[in-house]
């Protein structure tokens, strides 16, 4: 069994799917020359396994400076507290997700769906704008506010080695008014992602799509359904 999946040089899937607990979203790592970034953490049961996956594969976990929480659903943030403590990393999230991440409001985290007792986390870097950048060593990650699935959801992209890699967590939905889902906003957000013309998509639950035409077709496929 693989411990991690290399998406392209310096980009890895380290959790989710067959790599960790079935409740986990896909967890990704962007490895810079001196600092790295973890994107989401899974539902919480596999924190130790995900860290072991990285260490076993030669990734320097001490170099992980940031943990980006793409949104406040439990399958993405259930392991956030434990991972933050384990890695001593700064948590990054959009301000509209603070009621879920910092306050732990149950209707926003959907924790009951997974039988997880969510532990509240203080966000170290709060994103406010439509687009903000995060520097990790030689890697510049662009965090885009892409509401729709939730109010404060973000998508992240990075240009590396001539490729644009997009981390588009939960492009597929689902949608629920209780979480603040908004299909009109979602359609606008998805079109913004299409316009990025990414070469590789690292999706929140369904893995990795490439080349660029497959990325476009994947996103547009959901736009046609909704």
Secondary structure, 3 states (H helix, E strand, C coil): CCCCEEEECCEEEEECHHHCCCCCCCEEEEECCCCEEEECCCCCCCHHHHHHHHHHCCCCHHHEEEEECCCCCHHHHCCHHHHHHHHCCEEEEEHHHHHHHCCCCHHHHCHHHCCCCCCCCCCCEEECCCEEEEEECCEEEEEEECCCCCCCCEEEEEEECCEEEEEECCCCCCCCHHHCCCHHHHHHHHHHHHHCCCCEEEECCCCEEECHHHHHHHHHHHHHHC
